[in-house]
Amino acid sequence: MVFVPHDWRLALATVVLAGLVDVALGEPPNALHPVVWMGRLIGALERVRPRGRPGAEFAFGVLIVAVTAGAAFAAGLTLTLVLEHAPWWVALPVGAGVLKTTFSLRGLVRAGREVQRALTAGTEAARAPLAALVSRSPDLDPPRIVSATVESLAENLTDSVVSPLLCYALFGLPGALAYRAINTMDAMLGYRDEREYVGKAAARCDDAANWVPTRITGVLLVAVSAARGTAGPAWWGFRTQHQPQYGPNKTLAIATMAGSLGVQLQKPGAYVLGEATRPLTTDVIDDAVWRVWAAGGATVALAAVLAAVLAGLVHG
């Protein structure tokens, strides 16, 4: 299988270096970011979609998924084949640099911190960074702003970190880039508005791609909660508070985080998760950020080991 690196040491080092680059440098410039290129392709295709015909829109949405994810997979496969013939001192930084663009632990934490810092200055100040983090209306009171921030940190731990790294460990750069394309399509098109039919295929693919990683995220949050003495409540949230009527993955990590933190997280007009043993103040974001860092770091370590093991098994 040519998807994974040809050397187990290279596979392991690629994940570790990508994690270090993410923590140290964050996101590359937009001009060099594959996700920006994916977004432009998705946007261009969406603008020419058929309108007012649900069947045609759905079929066109399937085409968008096939073209965008296929292009991402092909680009990753081409790069992998090229790097197989490159010396390690070229293959390692290039592979790690591309892998880093598929996940963002530092960026996720930074977004949560920006809301937290703004909230200390006042409710109005927090609404702009909150709008950049969540899709719901930012017109919320301070406890609901804290709740929305923590919910986003928990939910996006899967999308931003666990899923792309797991896809890399299993399918190399082609898998990680294809996952990022699917997730980007869902983020741009997967809404119940005028884009409902054209975005339905992307939303279903995103649900399928995140099903296993979401459950891994929940288990990781339970594991890291042991360091804070809240593994039991986190496991209770994982096992009992998930509400699948809002999607197969939507509330699972959020429910686990709610249990771990001892708070009640709520999306107005939708779900209520957890039991409140403490108020929703800004220090709750601090505790959530620690758990995201810890679970994200564990993900990098586990993905590195899994990638090395699979590369060793595949290539001997």
N, C-alpha and C positions, 0 to 999 in steps of 0.2 A: 504493500500500500504506500503510495507516494505522498499521501497527504501529510504524514507526520515527518519530522526531521529524521535524517538518515543516521544520526548518532545520538545516543541517549544523553551524553554529556552536553551536547549542543541543545537538545530539547530542554533539559533542566535549566541550563544557564540562560536560555532565551526567556523563559518565564520569570526567572529571578531578576534578570537585568531589566525586563519590561516593568516589573513591579518597582524597582528602584528608580527608574526613569520617571514613572508616574508620580511617585512620592516627591522626588527632587525637583522635577521640572513642570509637571502638569501637562496641559494640552499644547500641542504644536499649533503654529499659526494656521488660520483657516485655509490659506492657500495651499497648505501641505496636508490638510486633514482629509482622509478618505471619507469620513462621515459627511463632511460638507459636500464632497463630490456626489455622494449617494443622494443627499437631499436635493441637489440641483437636478439630478436625473429623475428622481421621483416627482419633483415639482413640474418638470417639463412634461412628463407623461400625464400627470393628473390634469394639466391644463387643456389637454386635447381629448379628454375622456368624453364618451357620449353622455348626454344628460337627459334626465326625465324618463329613461327606460331602464328599470331595475335589472332586468336580465342582461342587457348589454353592458351596463355599468359593472355588474359582478364579473362578467367575462373579461372586461377590460382590466378589472382589478387583479384577476388571476394572471393576466399578461404582465402587469406591472411587477407582480411578485416574481414571475419567471425571469423577466428581463433583468431586474435589479439584483435579485439574489444570485442569478446565474452569472451576471457580469462580475459580481463580487467574488464568487467562488472561482471563476476562471482566472481572475487577476491573482488571487491567492495561490492557485495551483501553478500558474506560470512563474510567479516569484519563487515558489518552493522548488520547482525544477531548476531554475537558474541558480538558486543558492546551494543546491546539492553539488554543483561543480565549482563553487567558490571556496576559497580558503576560509577557515573558521573565523579569522579575524575580520572578515567581511560579512560572512553569513550571520554571525552573532549580533553585531549592532544593527544590521539591516532588519533581520528577523524580529529582534526585540523592539525596534522602533515601530515597525508596522503593527506588531501585536499590541503595543501600548495604545495605539489609536483606537483599538476596539474596546477598551475598558477605561474606566476613570474613577478610581477610588478617591484620589485627592480632590477632583472636581466635585464629586458628590458631597464630600464633607465640607468643602468650601461653600457650596450653595447653602447648606444648612447653617453654617456659621454666619453667613451674611444676613440671613433672616434673624438669627439670634442677636447679633450686634445691633441691627437696625431696630429691633423691638425694644432694646434698652433705651433707645432715643424716643420711642413713642409708637403708637399703633399705626399712624399714617406712614411713618418712615419704613415700617416693616412690610407694607403691602406691595411695594414695587419688587423687592427681591423675592417675596413669596410668589408673586405672579410668574416669575421666571422659573420657579421650582415646581409648582403644581398647576394643574389645568383648571381647578375650580376657581370661583370668584374669590378674590383676595379681601373682599369686604367682610372681614371677620373680627371678632373681639380677640384680645390677647390670648386667652386659653385656647381658642379654636385655631389661632395662628400657630401656637406651639404644637397643637395636635396635628395640623396639616403638615408641618415641617417634619415631625417625627415619623408620621405615616410615609412621607415621601422618602425619607432616609431608609426606612425599612424596606419599602417596596422596591426602590431603585437599587438596593444592594444586589438584587438578583439581576436586573437588566444591565446595570453598569459594571458589575464585577464578576459575579459567580457564573452567569451563563456564557459570556464570551471566553472566559478562561477555561471553563469545562469544555466548550466546543474546540478550543485550541488543543487541549490535552487529547481529545478523542480524534479530531480531524485536521489538526494543524492550522496553518494560516487560512486555507480555503474555508474551513468550518467557522473560524472566528469572524472572518470578514462577511461570510454569508449570514451568520447570525446577526451581525450588526446591521446589515442591510434590511433584514426582516424586521428587526426592532425599530429601525428608523422609519420604515414604511408604516408600521403600526402607530408610531408617535405622530406621524403626519396625516394619516388617513383614517385611523381606526376610531372614528367617532360616530355617535348616533345623531348625525345631522345630515346636511346635503351630501356628505361623503360616505354615508352608511354603506351603500351597496358597493361602491368602488373600493372601499376599505375593508370589506368583510373578509376577503381572502387573506389579507395581511394580518388582520386581527386573529383569525383562526390559526394561522401559521405561528404567530407570536405566542399564542396560548400553548400550542404544542411544543414549541422550542423551549419554553420556560417551565413546563410542567415539572420535570425532574429537578432542574436547578432551583426552583422556588422551594421545594421541599428540602433540598440540601441547605439552602439559606436558613430555613427555619431551624434545622438541626444545629447548624453552626451558631446561630444566635443562642440556642439553649446551651451549647457547650461553653461559649465565652461568658455566658451569664453566671456560670459556676464560680468564676473568679470574683464576682460581686455577691455571691450567696443567693442568687435568684434563679438558679436553674430550674427549681421546682415550679415556681410560678410561670416561668417561660415555657416549660413543657406543658403546663396546664393551658396556656394560651394557644400553643401549637395544636394541642389535641382537641380543644373544645370550642374555641372562639372563631375559627375560620367560618366564613359565610359564603359557601360556593355559589349562592344565587347571584352574587356580584361578579362571577367569573371563577374559573378553576384555580386561579393563582392569586387574584387581586388581594385578598385579605389575609393570606396565610402568614407571611412574614410580619405584617402589621400586627396581627393578633399575638404572635410570639413576642414581638417587641413590647406590646402593651403589657403582657404578663410579666416580662422581665423587669420593666420599669415600675410596675405597680400603678399604672395610670389607665384611664379610660380614654381611648382614641375614638373620635367620631367624625364622620363626614355628614354634614347636615343633610337631612332628607334621605339618608341611606343607612349605612351600618353604624353600629355602636359596638366597640370591641374592648374587652377587659373590664376590670373592676378598679375603681379609683381608691387607692390607699394614700395618695399624695396629690397635691394640686398640680395643675399644668402651668408651671412657671418656667422661666428660661433655663434653670438648672437641669430640667428634664432633657433639653436639647443636648446639654453637655454629656449627660449619661448615655443618650442615644448615640452621639458621635463616638464615644469611647467604644461602644459595642460594634459600630460599623467599622471603625479602624481595626479592632481585634478580629472580627469575622472576615474582613477583607484581607488582612495579613495572613490569616489561616488559609484562605482560599488560594492566595498566591503560592504558599508553601505546598498545599495539597495538589494544586494543578501542576506544579513543577515536578513533583514526585510521580504523579500519574503520567504526565507526558514522557518522562524518562523511562518509566517502566514499559509503556506501550511502544515507544521507539525501540527499546531494546528487544522486545518480543517480536516486533514486525521485521526489523532489519538485522536481528541477531547480534 
